[in-house]
Amino acid sequence: MAEAEIKLGDVVWLKSGGPAMTINGFNANNAFVCSWFVENKADSASFFAVALTKEKPKSNVTAA
């Protein structure tokens, strides 16, 4: 199955798991800038498309 195109405003997850993240933009390395919340704390980071999926993982486990 082909990966769905990721664009600004999409909700994505890391293929390895974690919280839902929103695509906010792109950085100088053409990686997606993502933001998310964990217990009312906002965070953000950049990820390449190969690490992201638009499909919610079946078991979404986050680190404590």
C-alpha positions as a printed NumPy array, in Angstrom:
array([[ 0.   ,  0.   ,  0.   ],
       [ 1.38 ,  3.434, -0.916],
       [ 1.839,  6.028,  1.805],
       [-0.706,  8.857,  1.74 ],
       [ 0.705, 12.278,  0.899],
       [ 1.433, 14.327,  4.019],
       [ 0.604, 18.039,  3.94 ],
       [ 0.301, 21.035,  6.261],
       [-2.379, 20.61 ,  8.908],
       [-2.446, 16.8  ,  8.732],
       [-2.478, 14.735, 11.904],
       [ 0.309, 12.129, 11.844],
       [ 2.047,  9.644, 14.106],
       [ 5.574,  8.292, 14.2  ],
       [ 5.638,  4.805, 12.719],
       [ 7.394,  3.732, 15.93 ],
       [ 4.47 ,  5.067, 18.037],
       [ 3.825,  8.107, 20.2  ],
       [ 1.254, 10.891, 20.424],
       [-0.742, 12.344, 17.548],
       [ 1.13 , 15.285, 15.986],
       [ 0.082, 18.116, 13.658],
       [ 2.193, 19.1  , 10.64 ],
       [ 3.017, 22.821, 11.054],
       [ 5.603, 23.389,  8.332],
       [ 8.914, 22.33 ,  6.853],
       [12.478, 23.033,  7.92 ],
       [15.595, 23.796,  5.843],
       [16.283, 20.042,  5.46 ],
       [12.803, 19.419,  3.959],
       [11.687, 17.599,  7.107],
       [ 8.202, 18.136,  8.516],
       [ 7.905, 20.326, 11.616],
       [ 5.397, 18.636, 13.942],
       [ 3.782, 19.753, 17.202],
       [ 1.916, 17.797, 19.867],
       [ 0.721, 17.929, 23.46 ],
       [ 1.432, 15.531, 26.319],
       [-0.325, 16.314, 29.6  ],
       [-0.895, 20.004, 28.694],
       [ 2.753, 20.465, 27.664],
       [ 3.322, 21.546, 24.061],
       [ 6.335, 20.185, 22.207],
       [ 7.638, 20.156, 18.65 ],
       [10.311, 18.505, 16.52 ],
       [11.184, 17.813, 12.892],
       [10.802, 14.411, 11.231],
       [11.363, 13.121,  7.706],
       [ 8.345, 11.703,  5.875],
       [ 9.764,  8.166,  5.995],
       [ 9.244,  8.164,  9.801],
       [ 5.62 ,  9.376,  9.702],
       [ 2.239,  7.813,  8.976],
       [-1.262,  9.249,  8.639],
       [-2.781,  6.028,  9.971],
       [-3.26 ,  5.844, 13.732],
       [-1.163,  2.953, 15.087],
       [-3.199,  0.047, 16.462],
       [-1.369,  0.223, 19.81 ],
       [-0.265,  3.803, 20.41 ],
       [ 2.226,  3.515, 23.285],
       [ 3.951,  6.637, 24.605],
       [ 7.001,  6.783, 26.827],
       [ 6.387,  7.817, 30.416]])
